[in-house]
Amino acid sequence: MPAVNELIAPQGSIANIVEPGQAINLDQLAHKSARFNFEWMFTKVVSNTSDLQSQHDILNKVSEWLDNGVLKSTMTQNLGPITAENVKKAHELIEENHTIGKIILS
């Protein structure tokens, strides 16, 4: 994390939304009193936290924003149902390395 240490402001925060896959040395962040936070969308539901209702409220707000066009989906292609042919097509599109947005199978 040497590059992060140079970029993070004193008392700054880093939010991580993926599992790191390897050990992370956070020692260098101590001198800046920086915070490292893991965020996972399903923590409230899986752990049945006391603020579980807020997850419902957040998802309703996101749904409202999508319906009103405030937020736009990153989906660019819906290839249809999950079939061997559609999985192959999706894989081919991704392998071309020209995909912008999400390709979904529904």
C-alpha positions in Angstrom: 0.0 0.0 0.0 2.9 2.5 -0.5 1.1 4.4 -3.2 -2.1 4.7 -1.0 0.0 6.0 1.9 1.2 8.8 -0.3 -2.3 9.7 -1.5 -4.3 9.4 1.7 -4.8 12.6 3.7 -4.2 12.7 7.4 -7.2 11.3 9.2 -8.6 10.1 5.8 -10.6 7.0 5.0 -10.3 4.2 2.5 -13.4 2.2 1.7 -12.8 -1.3 0.3 -15.7 -3.0 -1.5 -13.9 -6.2 -2.5 -12.2 -9.0 -0.6 -8.5 -8.2 -0.9 -7.4 -11.7 -1.8 -4.1 -11.2 0.1 -2.9 -9.7 3.4 -2.8 -5.9 3.5 -0.2 -4.2 5.5 -1.9 -1.2 7.1 1.0 -0.1 9.3 1.9 2.9 7.1 -1.6 4.3 7.6 -1.1 4.6 11.4 1.1 7.7 11.1 -1.7 9.5 9.3 -4.4 8.2 11.6 -6.2 6.9 8.5 -9.1 4.5 8.6 -9.6 1.4 6.4 -13.2 0.2 6.1 -14.7 -2.8 4.5 -18.1 -2.2 3.0 -20.4 -5.1 2.0 -23.9 -4.5 0.8 -25.4 -7.5 2.6 -23.9 -7.0 6.1 -27.2 -5.6 7.6 -29.3 -8.5 6.2 -26.9 -11.3 7.0 -26.1 -10.0 10.5 -29.6 -8.8 11.2 -28.3 -5.5 12.5 -30.4 -3.0 14.5 -30.4 -0.6 11.5 -31.7 -3.2 9.1 -34.7 -1.0 8.1 -32.2 1.5 6.6 -31.3 -1.1 4.0 -34.9 -1.3 2.9 -35.1 2.5 2.8 -31.9 2.8 0.8 -33.0 0.2 -1.8 -36.4 1.9 -2.1 -34.6 5.3 -2.8 -32.3 3.7 -5.4 -35.4 2.1 -7.0 -37.1 5.5 -7.1 -34.0 7.2 -8.6 -33.8 4.5 -11.3 -37.5 4.9 -12.1 -37.1 8.7 -12.4 -33.9 8.5 -14.5 -31.7 10.1 -11.8 -29.6 7.0 -11.8 -28.8 5.0 -14.9 -28.2 1.3 -15.1 -24.8 0.2 -16.3 -26.4 -2.6 -18.3 -25.8 -2.2 -22.0 -26.9 -5.6 -23.3 -29.4 -8.2 -22.2 -28.7 -11.4 -24.1 -31.8 -13.1 -22.8 -32.2 -16.3 -20.8 -29.3 -18.3 -19.4 -28.6 -20.8 -22.1 -25.4 -22.4 -23.3 -25.6 -20.3 -26.4 -26.1 -17.0 -24.5 -23.3 -17.8 -22.0 -21.0 -18.4 -24.9 -22.0 -15.1 -26.6 -21.5 -13.2 -23.4 -18.1 -14.7 -22.9 -17.1 -13.9 -26.5 -18.2 -10.2 -26.0 -16.2 -9.9 -22.8 -13.1 -11.5 -24.4 -13.1 -8.8 -27.1 -12.2 -6.3 -24.5 -14.4 -3.6 -26.0 -17.3 -4.0 -23.7 -18.7 -0.8 -22.0 -21.2 -1.4 -19.3 -22.7 -4.7 -18.1 -23.8 -7.7 -20.2 -26.5 -9.6 -18.5 -28.3 -12.9 -18.9 -31.8 -12.9 -17.5 
